[in-house]
Amino acid sequence: MSLYRATIDWRCDGDFAARRYSRVHTLSFDGGLTVPGTAGPGNVNPRYSREGALDPEQAFVASLSACHMLWFLDITARAGFLVDAYRDEAEGTLAEGPSGRQMMTRVVLRPQVSFTGDHRPTPEELADLHHKAHEECFIANSVTSEVVIEI
């Protein structure tokens, strides 16, 4: 078992009782990384959020994408392929779920992988590598959203 920590820090800036307050906060992680956080731009008036800060919806999509990538790289290396670069323009859809509440209903990963060397995967092998990565991804195993991998 592993334990992961995040510290979320927010201070009231505005009229809390009237719901006119800043949603800007910081997210701090082990190792000293601190990033600015905010509410998603579609969830609050823009004056209460911060452009250029990480919102929970972006973090959710990025977590799925990064977890998939890390497993893909490991599985691909063990299979003897040499990855030169990996890019994913992932996209999450926030919509009404079965219970009528908002949820991340679908996340689409669009990994673009370039290989080097003479031994490169066939399209079928590439699909299998992504399938294995998806099966191993801790984050994908922890969510109920549909996760689609478009190669």
C-alpha contacts under 8 A as a table, 3 or more apart, distances in Angstrom:
res1	aa1	res2	aa2	distance
4	Y	30	D	7.96
5	R	29	F	6.38
5	R	30	D	6.67
6	A	27	L	6.59
6	A	28	S	5.63
6	A	29	F	4.85
6	A	30	D	7.18
7	T	26	T	7.94
7	T	27	L	5.66
7	T	28	S	4.98
7	T	29	F	6.47
8	I	25	H	6.92
8	I	26	T	5.73
8	I	27	L	4.72
8	I	28	S	6.47
9	D	25	H	5.60
9	D	26	T	5.30
9	D	27	L	6.64
10	W	23	R	7.77
10	W	24	V	6.96
10	W	25	H	4.65
10	W	26	T	6.78
11	R	25	H	7.45
12	C	15	D	7.97
12	C	16	F	7.02
12	C	21	Y	6.58
12	C	22	S	6.89
13	D	16	F	7.90
13	D	21	Y	5.45
13	D	22	S	5.50
14	G	20	R	5.82
14	G	21	Y	4.16
14	G	22	S	6.40
15	D	18	A	5.52
15	D	19	R	6.28
15	D	20	R	5.00
15	D	21	Y	5.37
16	F	19	R	4.92
16	F	20	R	5.88
16	F	21	Y	5.47
17	A	20	R	7.61
20	R	48	Y	7.30
21	Y	48	Y	6.09
22	S	47	R	7.64
22	S	48	Y	4.29
22	S	49	S	6.15
23	R	38	T	5.46
23	R	39	A	5.72
23	R	48	Y	5.62
23	R	49	S	5.43
24	V	36	P	7.26
24	V	37	G	5.68
24	V	38	T	4.44
24	V	39	A	7.05
24	V	48	Y	7.27
24	V	49	S	5.70
24	V	50	R	6.26
25	H	36	P	6.06
25	H	37	G	4.91
25	H	38	T	6.01
26	T	34	T	6.56
26	T	35	V	5.71
26	T	36	P	4.59
26	T	37	G	5.11
27	L	34	T	5.52
27	L	35	V	5.37
27	L	36	P	6.34
27	L	37	G	6.26
28	S	32	G	6.91
28	S	33	L	5.71
28	S	34	T	4.21
28	S	35	V	6.53
29	F	32	G	6.04
29	F	33	L	5.33
29	F	34	T	6.34
30	D	33	L	6.78
35	V	53	A	7.44
35	V	54	L	7.33
36	P	53	A	4.94
36	P	54	L	6.14
37	G	50	R	7.82
37	G	53	A	4.90
37	G	54	L	4.57
37	G	55	D	5.63
37	G	56	P	7.93
38	T	49	S	5.44
38	T	50	R	5.91
38	T	53	A	5.75
38	T	54	L	5.93
38	T	55	D	4.97
38	T	56	P	7.76
39	A	43	N	6.60
39	A	44	V	6.77
39	A	49	S	5.84
39	A	50	R	7.96
39	A	55	D	5.26
39	A	56	P	7.06
40	G	43	N	5.34
40	G	44	V	7.00
40	G	49	S	7.59
40	G	55	D	5.10
40	G	56	P	6.95
40	G	57	E	6.78
41	P	44	V	6.08
41	P	45	N	7.38
41	P	46	P	6.22
41	P	49	S	6.92
42	G	45	N	7.88
44	V	48	Y	6.68
44	V	49	S	7.09
45	N	48	Y	5.69
45	N	49	S	7.12
46	P	49	S	5.22
46	P	50	R	7.28
47	R	50	R	7.54
50	R	53	A	5.81
54	L	58	Q	6.43
54	L	59	A	6.64
55	D	58	Q	5.43
55	D	59	A	6.28
56	P	59	A	4.95
56	P	60	F	6.08
57	E	60	F	5.09
57	E	61	V	6.43
57	E	92	G	7.64
57	E	94	L	7.96
57	E	104	M	7.69
58	Q	61	V	5.25
58	Q	62	A	5.99
58	Q	92	G	7.89
59	A	62	A	4.99
59	A	63	S	5.91
60	F	63	S	5.18
60	F	64	L	6.48
61	V	64	L	5.31
61	V	65	S	6.21
61	V	90	A	6.73
61	V	91	E	6.66
61	V	92	G	5.85
61	V	107	V	6.68
62	A	65	S	5.00
62	A	66	A	5.90
62	A	90	A	7.38
63	S	66	A	5.25
63	S	67	C	5.96
63	S	139	I	6.92
64	L	67	C	5.28
64	L	68	H	6.12
64	L	137	C	7.83
64	L	139	I	5.73
64	L	140	A	6.19
65	S	68	H	5.24
65	S	69	M	6.18
65	S	88	D	7.05
65	S	90	A	6.51
65	S	109	L	6.39
66	A	69	M	5.01
66	A	70	L	6.14
67	C	70	L	5.26
67	C	71	W	6.32
67	C	137	C	5.64
67	C	138	F	7.03
67	C	139	I	6.54
68	H	71	W	5.33
68	H	72	F	5.98
68	H	130	H	7.95
68	H	133	A	5.72
68	H	134	H	5.90
68	H	137	C	5.61
68	H	140	A	7.98
69	M	72	F	4.94
69	M	73	L	6.07
69	M	86	Y	7.69
69	M	133	A	7.61
70	L	73	L	5.24
70	L	74	D	6.32
71	W	74	D	5.12
71	W	75	I	6.07
71	W	133	A	4.94
71	W	134	H	7.76
71	W	136	E	6.76
71	W	137	C	6.42
72	F	75	I	5.26
72	F	76	T	5.84
72	F	129	L	6.47
72	F	130	H	6.17
72	F	132	K	7.60
72	F	133	A	4.84
73	L	76	T	5.13
73	L	77	A	6.02
73	L	83	V	7.34
74	D	77	A	5.24
74	D	78	R	6.28
75	I	78	R	5.15
75	I	79	A	6.22
75	I	129	L	6.79
75	I	132	K	7.62
75	I	133	A	6.97
76	T	79	A	4.99
76	T	80	G	6.52
76	T	81	F	5.64
76	T	82	L	7.48
76	T	83	V	7.66
76	T	129	L	6.55
77	A	80	G	5.18
77	A	81	F	5.51
77	A	82	L	6.42
77	A	83	V	7.67
78	R	81	F	7.61
80	G	119	H	7.75
81	F	115	F	7.34
81	F	116	T	7.99
81	F	117	G	7.95
81	F	119	H	6.18
81	F	120	R	6.06
81	F	121	P	7.12
82	L	115	F	5.55
82	L	116	T	5.48
82	L	117	G	6.50
82	L	119	H	7.77
82	L	120	R	7.62
83	V	86	Y	7.51
83	V	113	V	7.04
83	V	114	S	6.01
83	V	115	F	4.39
83	V	116	T	6.13
84	D	113	V	7.58
84	D	114	S	5.45
84	D	115	F	5.03
84	D	116	T	5.76
85	A	113	V	5.78
85	A	114	S	5.25
85	A	115	F	7.10
86	Y	111	P	6.74
86	Y	112	Q	5.73
86	Y	113	V	4.55
86	Y	114	S	6.54
87	R	110	R	8.00
87	R	111	P	5.59
87	R	112	Q	5.16
87	R	113	V	6.54
88	D	109	L	6.38
88	D	110	R	5.11
88	D	111	P	4.23
88	D	112	Q	6.07
89	E	109	L	6.71
89	E	110	R	5.61
89	E	111	P	7.01
90	A	107	V	7.12
90	A	108	V	5.59
90	A	109	L	4.49
90	A	110	R	5.76
90	A	111	P	7.93
91	E	107	V	5.62
91	E	108	V	5.23
91	E	109	L	6.66
92	G	104	M	6.60
92	G	105	T	7.66
92	G	106	R	5.72
92	G	107	V	4.22
92	G	108	V	6.33
93	T	104	M	5.60
93	T	105	T	5.82
93	T	106	R	5.25
93	T	107	V	6.30
94	L	102	Q	6.57
94	L	103	M	5.52
94	L	104	M	4.37
94	L	105	T	5.93
94	L	106	R	7.49
95	A	102	Q	5.32
95	A	103	M	5.71
95	A	104	M	6.33
95	A	105	T	6.07
96	E	99	S	7.75
96	E	100	G	5.46
96	E	101	R	5.31
96	E	102	Q	4.42
96	E	103	M	6.08
96	E	105	T	7.59
97	G	100	G	5.32
97	G	101	R	5.55
97	G	102	Q	5.83
97	G	103	M	5.72
97	G	104	M	7.97
97	G	105	T	6.53
98	P	101	R	7.43
104	M	107	V	7.44
104	M	145	S	6.19
105	T	145	S	4.90
105	T	146	E	6.23
106	R	145	S	5.30
106	R	146	E	4.62
106	R	147	V	5.86
106	R	148	V	7.56
107	V	145	S	7.04
107	V	146	E	6.24
107	V	147	V	4.87
107	V	148	V	6.25
108	V	147	V	5.88
108	V	148	V	4.73
108	V	149	I	5.88
108	V	150	E	7.01
109	L	147	V	7.45
109	L	148	V	6.11
109	L	149	I	4.80
109	L	150	E	6.08
110	R	149	I	6.08
110	R	150	E	4.96
110	R	151	I	5.97
111	P	149	I	7.59
111	P	150	E	7.09
111	P	151	I	6.07
112	Q	151	I	7.00
115	F	120	R	6.51
116	T	119	H	7.87
116	T	120	R	7.42
117	G	120	R	7.10
121	P	124	E	7.67
121	P	125	E	5.32
121	P	126	L	5.60
122	T	125	E	5.04
122	T	126	L	6.06
123	P	126	L	5.03
123	P	127	A	6.20
124	E	127	A	5.15
124	E	128	D	6.24
125	E	128	D	4.98
125	E	129	L	6.12
126	L	129	L	5.07
126	L	130	H	6.34
127	A	130	H	5.20
127	A	131	H	6.11
127	A	151	I	7.31
128	D	131	H	4.89
128	D	132	K	6.11
129	L	132	K	5.20
129	L	133	A	6.18
130	H	133	A	4.97
130	H	134	H	6.11
130	H	149	I	7.61
131	H	134	H	5.14
131	H	135	E	6.26
132	K	135	E	5.05
132	K	136	E	6.30
133	A	136	E	5.20
133	A	137	C	6.04
134	H	137	C	5.25
134	H	140	A	6.75
135	E	140	A	7.68
135	E	141	N	7.36
136	E	141	N	7.58
137	C	140	A	5.32
137	C	141	N	6.23
138	F	141	N	5.14
138	F	142	S	6.36
139	I	142	S	5.04
139	I	143	V	6.69
140	A	143	V	5.65
140	A	147	V	7.37
